[in-house]
């Protein structure tokens, strides 16, 4: 098998790469913020206290069968993604060796959002085909937008890597728009560099401009280069990432999220055998990650939430951009009888790791 570290470009610019901190969020306020004034359901087995993520110890004394947040509609998009793949061949695409993960994640989110508007909770037909967009042209549009102010000092390095920020992606879909296109149109070959930009003049399909996004990025400066940081909420909303993501998913909105990737051996979270087999992204223990720096970032499209079985107290499900074979290529091998089997090329990451290692995100405002 091709070495994933060599084959895959990371593509998402990371704050630590430019002397910025990784967003690590409060793990003790999620329930008080997300559940205030509304019933919720949580039926998963509570783990031992030392393994409780994001303040699950706050649930002590409550019934395990207490009423609804983790149910609601958080798996609606995941079911739709599976149905669209089965009926219309919406398979996970492969970014190859280019730094285009932001474009791939945004396109996946937009396509699934459009499919949800078209098909909703009903059955998905084989025809007419769902609307698809071009990652190639979106990447060119993203690169054409100005870098965030905090990254200007590293502009040359970013340009060489081909890395981008979701802040640029938000502007790109508003200013240039999404060009319709077939997945087979994507350009990836040895002659295409990581930062290759396909001219927009080659676009043949129409462009659709879209806006109204929620976007946040942690740009606070911090000394050192460790991937693990003390917990704190995002600077704008003051809320944890997981509570925002669940809220969006409950409304049928996919989320585009960027994560920091640790130096070796911590990069096994995304490139190790567990990730390659069943798509499980598991960051190192805190006592290990504290000593690890950051080598880059990666962006995915979050489409659902699952709990129980191998998904533990709760995990977000994402659509990756490494194709259907190399990442999450054999999810059934490690599945239990009562597990939901993810489609090939999809993965899952715990709520705790989402809160700790996601540093930038965007999704459509409802």
Secondary structure, 3 states (H helix, E strand, C coil): CCCHHHHCCCCECCCHHHCECCCCCCCCCHHHHHCCCCCCECCCCCCCHHHCHHHHHHHCCCCCCCECCCCCCCCHHHHHHHHHHHHHCCCCCECCCCCCHHHHHHHHHHHHHHHHHHHCCCCCCCCCCCCCECHHHHHHHHHCCCCCHHHHHHHHHHHHHCCECHHHHHHHHHHCCEEECCHHHCCCCCCCCCCCCCCHHHCCCCEECCCCEEEEECCCECCCCCCCCCCCCCCCCCCCHHHHHHHHHHCCCCEEEEEEEECCCCCHHHHCHHHHHHCEECCCCHHHHCCCCEEEEEEEEEEEEECCHHHCCCEEEEECCEHHHHCCCCHHHHCCCCCCCCCCCEEEEEHHHHHHHEEEEEEECC
